[in-house]
Amino acid sequence: MKTLVVFYSRTGTTKKVAEKLAENLSAESEEIIDTLDRSGIMGYLYSGRDAMRRRLAKIKAPQKNPADFDLVIIGTPIWAWNVSAPVRTYLTQQREKLPQVAFFCTMGGSGYKKVFREMYKIIRKKPIAVLSLTERDVAGNTETFKGKLNSFSKKIQG
Ligand SMILES: Cc1cc2nc3c(=O)[nH]c(=O)nc-3n(C[C@H](O)[C@H](O)[C@H](O)COP(=O)(O)O)c2cc1C
């Protein structure tokens, strides 16, 4: 199955998960690049506000066409109990081109159910698998992280 892992990551946690997934599944990957600098405390504040208001971001045009894949796995950090603005933008812009999908998110600790519901609402496609991880599990490379990653990968591989 030709698979693409698409993700946005402000501080590296979601990127780390995306890289592991791409490796496990021999998938290609695409990082969503936001043209707005979201670093630092001001970046944190803009990001929370954008997510809460469901605002779209200005992202760079993707390099890969999702329609060329059998499955696209989409990963987002949770912002203010919502999907991050760059991932909301990607989903909105690419929804017609998306094949089968799976979702993953990273978070401090809460909000993943709402985020997956929100991602579904944007593209109206049910994910074949979902994965939620805390930043602590990802940073610590814990057994929980490895276990969840494996079961997600297995589910995808059928
Ligand atoms: C603006 C903002 C809002 C956040 N809101 C939440 C939240 O509602 N729930 C939560 O569990 N974590 C929240 N977090 C924490 C991030 O989801 C978490 O640190 C994530 O792993 C960061 O991923 P990244 O390093 O790929 O950017 C928030 C982070 C930011 C920047």
The ligand as an SDF file (V2000), in Angstrom:
LIG
                    3D

 31 33  0  0  0  0  0  0  0  0999 V2000
   -1.1390   26.8580   21.3390 C   0  0  0  0  0  0  0  0  0  0  0  0
   -1.0490   25.4880   21.9580 C   0  0  0  0  0  0  0  0  0  0  0  0
   -2.1770   24.9490   22.5640 C   0  0  0  0  0  0  0  0  0  0  0  0
   -2.1230   23.6640   23.1400 C   0  0  0  0  0  0  0  0  0  0  0  0
   -3.2770   23.1110   23.6300 N   0  0  0  0  0  0  0  0  0  0  0  0
   -3.2520   21.8320   24.1030 C   0  0  0  0  0  0  0  0  0  0  0  0
   -4.4620   21.1850   24.5300 C   0  0  0  0  0  0  0  0  0  0  0  0
   -5.5630   21.7230   24.4400 O   0  0  0  0  0  0  0  0  0  0  0  0
   -4.3780   19.9330   25.0400 N   0  0  0  0  0  0  0  0  0  0  0  0
   -3.1800   19.2740   25.1410 C   0  0  0  0  0  0  0  0  0  0  0  0
   -3.1760   18.1450   25.6170 O   0  0  0  0  0  0  0  0  0  0  0  0
   -2.0280   19.8510   24.7170 N   0  0  0  0  0  0  0  0  0  0  0  0
   -2.0250   21.0970   24.1850 C   0  0  0  0  0  0  0  0  0  0  0  0
   -0.8600   21.6890   23.7400 N   0  0  0  0  0  0  0  0  0  0  0  0
    0.3860   20.9190   23.7970 C   0  0  0  0  0  0  0  0  0  0  0  0
    0.7560   20.2910   22.4470 C   0  0  0  0  0  0  0  0  0  0  0  0
   -0.3440   19.5860   21.8830 O   0  0  0  0  0  0  0  0  0  0  0  0
    1.9080   19.2890   22.6000 C   0  0  0  0  0  0  0  0  0  0  0  0
    2.9940   19.9300   23.1970 O   0  0  0  0  0  0  0  0  0  0  0  0
    2.3020   18.6800   21.2450 C   0  0  0  0  0  0  0  0  0  0  0  0
    2.9380   17.4500   21.4620 O   0  0  0  0  0  0  0  0  0  0  0  0
    3.2350   19.6020   20.4840 C   0  0  0  0  0  0  0  0  0  0  0  0
    3.5580   18.9870   19.2520 O   0  0  0  0  0  0  0  0  0  0  0  0
    4.7230   19.5620   18.3020 P   0  0  0  0  0  0  0  0  0  0  0  0
    5.9980   19.5140   19.0870 O   0  0  0  0  0  0  0  0  0  0  0  0
    4.7430   18.6120   17.1550 O   0  0  0  0  0  0  0  0  0  0  0  0
    4.3830   20.9540   17.9080 O   0  0  0  0  0  0  0  0  0  0  0  0
   -0.8890   22.9390   23.1530 C   0  0  0  0  0  0  0  0  0  0  0  0
    0.2430   23.5180   22.5510 C   0  0  0  0  0  0  0  0  0  0  0  0
    0.1710   24.7630   21.9390 C   0  0  0  0  0  0  0  0  0  0  0  0
    1.3830   25.3400   21.2520 C   0  0  0  0  0  0  0  0  0  0  0  0
  1  2  1  0
  2  3  1  0
  2 30  2  0
  3  4  2  0
  4  5  1  0
  4 28  1  0
  5  6  2  0
  6  7  1  0
  6 13  1  0
  7  8  2  0
  7  9  1  0
  9 10  1  0
 10 11  2  0
 10 12  1  0
 12 13  2  0
 13 14  1  0
 14 15  1  0
 14 28  1  0
 15 16  1  0
 16 17  1  0
 16 18  1  0
 18 19  1  0
 18 20  1  0
 20 21  1  0
 20 22  1  0
 22 23  1  0
 23 24  1  0
 24 25  2  0
 24 26  1  0
 24 27  1  0
 28 29  2  0
 29 30  1  0
 30 31  1  0
M  END
$$$$
